[in-house]
Amino acid sequence: MFIGGLNWGLIGIGAFLGKNLNIINWIFGRWTTLEWIIYILVGIAAVMSLFSCKCKICVAEAPISSNM
């Protein structure tokens, strides 16, 4: 989600400057299918973060994974 937020922020700044500051497009512009997959994955991550509970009760009851 960090990549998506950074990308959208730069797109907004680029709009004011009249430039294309879309980092994902710069890196993967030749591979449009891969670029679309990245956008889809960032979108899925954003939706999943909306529905994950982060309240104190759920965080405290979450199982702690051990590396045995």
Secondary structure, 3 states (H helix, E strand, C coil): CHHHHHHHHHHHHHHHHCCCCCHHHHHHCCCHHHHHHHHHHHHHHHHHHHHCCCCHHHHHHCCCCCCC
